[in-house]
Amino acid sequence: MSAPRRNGQPPLSCEPCRKAKVRCDNATPACQNCIRRGKADGCVYPISPVTRTWYSDNAPSPTASPRSQGRPDSLIQGGRSTPNGDEKLAMGLPPNNNSAMFSEMDEQFRGSLYIDSSSAGRAEPATPDPRQVQMGARLLALLFENLPLYEHLAETSLDVWPEGCILGHRLITGMFEALEDILEALTSDPSYVKDRHSTMLRWSQKIFDDSSKALTVHASTTPEDYIRRLSSRWEGIGLVYSIVGQGAMLERDWRSIRERERNVPRDQKSLAAQAVSASDACLQFCDTFGAVDDSLGWLLFQHLHLLTLVYGENDPRAWRKLAELATVAFTLGSNQSEKDTKTPFFVVELRKRLVAGAYSIDKQLATSLGRPPQISWRYYDVQFPLDLSYDEILAEPKIREAAISKLDKTGWNTQGVVGKSAWLRIALLIGSTREQILELSLSRRIDDLTRKVQEVSQQSHKTWNELPSFLRWRPGSPDPNGSSSVLLPLYLNFLYNDFLLYRVLVKRTQSGGEGLISVSQNILSTILELIGKEIGSRAGTYNVGWNASSFGIPAAGVLAIELLRQSEAQSQLQATTFRRSEVIQKLTVFASHLQYVVRPHDGMYDVCQRARKVISNILDRVLSVSPSPMPASLPADVLATNWLNGEAVTLDDGTDLYRWIESLYPDTTGAASWA
């Protein structure tokens, strides 16, 4: 049992029990509730009570470019945990095991890389530990040995999920070209052939020396010069590993890679986990010097995305890493100025994209975990990036200015192009609404909740209607350019705003259930249309699986619960609101799709398979002639719980709903299952 706190209060509940609002026994390393639900790995205890902000009528609403003055926080301190890999190193060094290599990182750096308050402000950078130089040499050897494979995986990441990379194709390609030039120079050195280990040690020391100096830029710095200098720093090496890890997770033909390449792990998640360890080690190297610049922000952003891909959005590692990204984003945002003439245009625009991307993923994780956001529009200088392509950002001034002249007065392109910048601009608009929804959801006391929910909903609909027409997809819209698969997720995001707002009403006031069910039906129909387009095109994308798990599962959970309520005569909804036969049909199709749209190595795979099995069991029960009776009534706010994603639902007699449904039909893969 956990010891009482110093103030004499009982020990704090673990995060899963706190979210589920159930009593926690405070056992370590995992409480009994988490062990019973198979969530022992996520059983973590907060260091201090979770604080929430109060909703204020006097607070200004988010604007197109929210600004606020603030003081940068200090860098996050302390050691990092490092996941382990399990494959052999393929390089000219003495035989090593990646599991041993990556597990060493945690022990070696836990003490040596701790930055306390007295050292954080030192003018002189710290000298790297010899063990750090040794580890850096091994990371470099691994990188150079597998450079062709890694370049292929980086291409995969950029092609399949361009929204997941803060840098464009040209800059990432430039980094690999720089690394190839370095490798060519190394292999032409006779000492490299004689003693690769010593050569890698010297090169590792050189990168530490370069990384200890600020990566200065001036108005005439070119993208090519900047990216080549970055390639010889630990920020750049870590960035490469992060994007390679993303590519490994997104690769759809791993068997061909294993047949073509030697010493490749059996499953792609193992290589991605190794990339997590490698990029995390590079972040620890960067902590040695304590500098904060754009390249560190890029590395943190890509590392965070990789964590969500490998371990899922519910994993606490992503949330902890977000705190570091929030610090860097605040520092960069507070240091930028519209009158800055010394920073190159491409760095300024990429910085806007980084801060916007950090703001967006903060709202994404906060919404998923039910926590207050770490990046607030009240304190961060979040500016909208111009709706330009990467090539236009990196172009010569004459070409760039011509592209800027074609934008409308609000910064949108007028050619109907849906690019990375358009996604980030929309993500900012959605994020500002999500922040207000989180305020309503997490505040302890809110006056006139119904009115405030309606105001936020109206603002969300106004934002949607003010988007350029080429970005607004609607059901039944013509698709002459085949762009609907790109625009559907945008539509889903705005639908999900309404879903979250209705869920707040149901949870707080036990009203709004009809609206929640209606928008859930719309979300599920849109998800099925998106999946259908993927099947028709035979070109799978990461977004399909992510949308199915992020939007489809919460909506399906509401509809499945409503089926249970109707079977128990606990619902008064009219047939015009809840189309029972249509819902059953679509839930059946959705459950069957969950088997393959999220692949076994994806971070959200386990969540999706649990949801699939439970939906199947509910369908079996409601379609049975003589279903077994429920042990007790469902709670009044049951529709508002995200129960398929782990939030507990307790019946009136204390029975766990999820476990009871699981026990109905233990073998959901047999012929009797409806999904």
Residue, then its C-alpha position, 0 to 999 in steps of 0.5 A: m500500500s502507498a504511504p499517506r501524503r505529508n498533509g495527512q490526506p489519503p494517498l492519491s488514486c492511480e490515473p485509471c481509477r481517477k478517470a473511472k471515478v472508482r476506489c483505488d487500493n493504491a497497491t504497487p506496482a499496480c492496483q487490483n482494479c488495473i490488474r483485473r482490467g489488464k491495464a497494469d502497465g498503465c497503472v501510474y500514480p500522480i506526484s501531486p493532485v491534478t489541478r484544473t482551471w476554472y471556466s471563466d466568462n471573462a476569459p477571451s475566446p481563442t482567435a486566429s493568432p492567439r498571443s500572450q506574454g509569458r516567461p519561458d519555463s525551465l527545461i524538464q529535468g531528470g532521466r528518461s526511461t528507454p524501451n529495449g530492442d531485441e535484435k543484433l547490431a549489424m556493423g563492424l563493431p564487436p558483436n553486440n545485442n541491441s537489447a543490451m545496447f538499448s537497455e544500457m542507455d537507461e542506466q548510463f544516462r539516468g545519473s549522468l544526464y540529470i540536470d539540476s537547477s544549479s547547472a541549467g543556467r551555466a554559461e559553459p556547456a557540460t562535457p560529455d561522459p565517455r560512456q555517452v561518446q561510446m554510445g554515440a559511436r554505436l548509434l552512428a555505426l548502426l545508422f551508417e550500416n543500415l543507411p539504405l534501409y533507413e532511407h527507404l523507411a523515411e520515404t515510407s513515412l513521408d508518403v504514407w503519413p506526410e502530416g506526421c512529419i514537421l519537415g518536408h520531403r526535400l529537407i529529409t532527403g537533404m539530411f540523408e544526402a548529407l549522411e551519405d556524403i559523411l559515410e563516403a568520406l569515412t569509408s575513403d579513410p584507410s583508418y576506417v577500414k582498419d579500425r571502425h570502432s575508433t573511427m566511430l568514436r572520433w566521429s561521435q566526439k566531433i558531433f558532441d563538439d558540434s552540438s555543444k555550439a549553438l546552431t546559428v542562422h542568419a538571413s542568408t542561410t540556405p535550407e541546404d546549408y542548414i540541413r547539412r549542419l543539422s546532420s552533424r548534430w545529435e538533434g539531426i541524428g535523433l530526428v532521422y531515427s524518429i522518422v525511420g521509426q515512423g516509417a517502420m510502423l507505417e510500412r505495409d510490406w515488411r516481408s519484402i524488406r526482410e527478404r531484401e535486407r539482412n539483419v532486419p527484425r522479424d517484426q517492424k515494431s521491434l525496429a520502431a522500438q529501437a528507433v525510440s531508444a536511439s532518438d531518446a538517447c539523442l535527446q539525452f545527449c542534447d540535454t548535456f548542453g541545455a540549448v533550446d532551438d528549432s532543431l530540438g523542437w523538431l526532434l521532440f515533435q517527431h519523437l512524440h509522434l513515434l511514441t504514439l505510433v508504437y505505444g498508443e496515445n494512452d501510454p504515459r510516455a507520450w504525455r511526459k514527452l509532451a511536457e518537454l515539447a511544450t517547454v520548447a514550443f513556449t521558448l521558441g514562440s516567445n522569442q519570435s517576432e514579426k519584425d525579425t529580419k535575421t532569421p531565414f524565412f523558411v526557419v520562421e515558417l517551420r517554427k510556426r508549423l512546429v508550435a502549431g503542431a505541438y499545440s494540436i497534438d497537445k489537444q489530441l492527447a489531452t482529449s484522449l486522456g481526459r487531462p488539462p492541456q499542457i499548451s494553452w492559447r492564453y500563454y503561447d504565441v501560436q501563429f498561423p503558418l502560411d498556406l504554402s507548400y514546402d517547396e514554396i517555403l524553401a524557394e528563392p525569394k522571387i518564387r516565394e513572394a509570387a506564391i505568397s501573392k496568390l494567398d487570400k487575405t487570411g493566408w489560405n491558398t486559392q488553388g484548392v490544394v490540401g497540403k501540410s500547411a492547410w492541415l496545421r491551420i485547421a488543426l489550430l482552429i480545431g485545437s482552440t475549440r477542443e481547449q474550450i471543450l476540455e475547460l467545460s469537461l474538467s472544470r469543477r464547477i460551471d455556471d449555466l453549462t448548457r448555454k456555454v456548451q451551445e456557445v462553443s458548439q456555435q463557434s465550432h460550426k462557424t469555424w467550419n462554415e468559414l473554411p475555404s469551400f474546397l476543404r469542406w466535405r459533406p456526405g454525398s459530396p461529389d469527388p471529381n479529384g479523389s480528395s474526399s479520403v483526405l477531407l473526410p478526416l477533417y469533417l470527422n474532427f468537427l463532428y467529434n467536437d459536437f460529440l464531446l460537447y454532448r458528452v459533457l452535457v450527458k455527464r454533467t446534466q443527464s441531458g443531451g443524450e438524443g444529440l449524442i446518439s445522433v452525432s455518433q450515428n453520423i460519425l460511424s457512417t463517415i468512418l465506414e465511408l472512409i474505410g470503404k474508400e480505402i478498400g476501393s483504392r487499395a492504398g491504405t493510409y495510417n489515417v484510416g486506422w487512426n480515425a477508426s480508433s480515435f473517432g469510431i470506437p467512442a461513437a460505436g461505444v455510445l451506440a452499443i450502450e444504447l442498444l443495451r439500454q433499449s434491450e433493458a427498457q431503459s431508453q425512451l428514444q424514438a425510432t426516428t432518432f435511433r435507427r436500430s436495424e441500421v445501427i446494428q448493421k453498421l456496428t457489425v460492419f465496423a467490428s469486422h473492419l477493426q480486425y484489419v484497419v489497425r494492424p497488430h503492431d500498431g499502438m492502438y491495436d489492443v484497444c481496437q480488438r477489445a472494442r471489437k470483441v465487446i461490440s460483437n458480444i453486445l450484438d449477440r446479446v441484443l439479437s438473441v431470442s432469450p438474452s441473459p438478464m443484466p445483473a443491475s441497471l445501467p447508471a444514468d450517465v452511462l452514454a457519456t463514458n468512453w468505456l470501450n477505451g478503458e473508462a470503467v462503467t459500474l452497474d448499480d450493484g457494483t458489477d463491472l459492465y465491461r467484464w460482465i459483457e466479456s463473460l457472456y460469450p468467451d469465444t467471440t471468434g466462433a461462428a455464433s458471433w455477429a461480427 
